[in-house]
Amino acid sequence: MSLHGLRGKPTLLFFGFTHCPEVCPLSLLKAVQLKRRLGPLGADLQVVFVTIDPKRDTPAHLREYLAAFDPTFIGLSGDEAGTRAIAESLRVSYRQVGEGDAATFEHTASWFLLGADGTLQDVLGYALTDAEMDARLRAKLTVPGA
C-alpha cells in the first residue's frame, strides 16, 4: 500500500475499520457533511479510509461500506507491515483487542490533511467541532484557478 497514488488532490486520510461500532462511522459521516459545507473547496477533496483490519476489510467490502457514505470515498487495504509503516509515519497508533469476528481495535481517531503534493498539512482531532474543522480546512484549501 502506498499513499503516492493520492497525490494531485488534497486528501483527508483516516485510519479505521469497518466493524467499528461508533468512531469510524461517525467520522465518515462528518466527512460527508464537511465536504457539503465546504462547497467548491470540498469538490476536489479526496476522502481516504485506510483499514487497520485488512483480514475482514477486503477491497470489495471497503468499497461497499464506503459507498454507503459517499461513492467517491476511497478505501485502502494493505498488508500489516505496509499499513503499520504508513500509520507510524503519521504517528497513528492502533492495536487489536480480541480475536476473530469479535476483534476490535483501539486506534487514533484523527483526520490527516495531506496537500496535493502528499505532505502533511494538518491533523484534525476527533473532538474538533464542525466549525473548527471547517475553519482549519478553509485556511488550507484553495479553489483551483482562484
C-alpha positions in Angstrom: 0.0 0.0 0.0 1.3 3.5 -0.9 -0.1 7.0 -0.5 1.9 8.1 -3.5 -1.1 7.5 -5.8 -3.1 10.0 -3.9 -1.0 13.0 -5.0 -2.6 15.6 -7.2 -5.5 16.5 -4.9 -5.8 17.4 -1.2 -6.7 14.3 0.8 -8.4 13.7 4.1 -7.0 10.5 5.5 -8.5 8.4 8.3 -7.3 5.1 9.8 -10.1 2.8 11.0 -12.0 -0.4 10.4 -15.5 -1.2 9.1 -16.6 -3.2 12.1 -16.1 -0.2 14.3 -19.2 0.5 16.3 -19.0 4.2 16.7 -15.9 6.3 16.0 -15.3 5.3 12.4 -18.8 5.6 11.0 -19.3 8.9 12.8 -16.0 10.2 11.4 -17.1 9.2 7.9 -20.5 10.9 8.4 -18.6 14.0 9.5 -16.5 13.9 6.3 -19.7 13.7 4.2 -21.1 16.8 6.0 -17.8 18.6 5.8 -17.5 18.2 2.1 -21.0 19.5 1.7 -20.3 22.5 3.9 -17.1 23.3 2.0 -18.9 23.6 -1.3 -16.5 24.3 -4.1 -13.5 23.9 -1.8 -14.7 20.3 -1.0 -15.2 19.3 -4.6 -11.6 18.2 -5.1 -11.0 16.9 -1.6 -10.3 13.2 -1.6 -11.5 11.2 1.4 -9.5 8.1 2.1 -10.2 5.4 4.6 -7.2 3.2 5.4 -8.2 0.0 7.1 -6.3 -1.3 10.1 -8.3 -4.6 9.7 -7.3 -6.0 6.3 -8.4 -9.5 7.2 -12.0 -8.5 7.4 -11.9 -5.3 5.3 -11.3 -6.7 1.8 -11.2 -4.3 -1.1 -14.8 -5.3 -2.1 -16.1 -4.9 1.5 -14.4 -1.5 1.8 -16.0 -0.3 -1.5 -19.4 -1.4 -0.4 -19.0 0.1 3.1 -17.7 3.5 1.9 -20.3 3.8 -0.8 -23.0 3.9 1.9 -21.4 7.2 2.9 -20.2 8.6 -0.4 -19.3 6.7 -3.5 -16.3 8.9 -4.1 -14.6 7.9 -0.8 -11.5 5.7 -1.4 -10.7 2.6 0.7 -7.1 1.4 1.1 -6.1 -2.0 2.3 -2.7 -3.5 2.5 -0.6 -5.9 4.5 0.2 -5.4 8.1 3.7 -4.2 7.5 2.7 -1.6 4.9 -0.2 -0.3 6.9 1.9 -0.1 10.1 4.7 1.8 8.2 2.2 4.4 6.8 0.5 4.7 10.2 3.7 5.2 12.1 4.9 7.9 9.6 1.8 9.9 10.6 2.1 8.9 14.3 -1.1 6.9 14.2 -1.3 4.1 16.7 -3.6 1.1 16.7 -3.8 -2.3 18.3 -6.2 -5.2 18.0 -8.2 -6.2 21.1 -9.7 -9.7 21.0 -9.7 -12.3 18.2 -11.7 -13.4 15.2 -15.1 -11.9 14.5 -15.2 -10.3 17.9 -12.0 -8.4 17.4 -12.0 -4.7 17.7 -9.2 -2.1 17.5 -8.1 0.8 19.7 -6.8 3.5 17.3 -6.0 7.1 16.7 -9.2 8.8 15.6 -7.9 11.9 13.8 -8.1 13.0 10.2 -4.9 13.8 8.4 -5.0 16.5 5.8 -2.4 15.9 3.0 -1.7 18.5 0.5 -1.8 17.8 -3.3 1.9 17.2 -3.1 1.3 14.4 -0.4 2.8 16.4 2.5 1.0 16.5 5.8 -0.8 19.9 6.2 -2.8 19.4 9.4 -4.1 16.9 11.9 -7.8 17.3 12.8 -8.6 15.6 16.1 -11.9 13.7 16.7 -13.0 16.2 19.3 -12.9 19.3 17.0 -16.3 20.9 16.3 -17.7 21.2 12.8 -16.9 24.9 12.9 -13.3 24.3 13.9 -12.8 21.6 11.2 -14.4 23.9 8.6 -12.2 26.9 9.5 -9.0 24.9 9.5 -9.7 23.2 6.2 -10.8 26.5 4.6 -7.5 28.0 5.7 -5.6 25.2 4.0 -7.6 24.6 0.8 -7.8 26.9 -2.2 -10.2 26.9 -5.1 -8.5 25.7 -8.3 -7.9 28.6 -10.6 -8.6 31.2 -7.9 
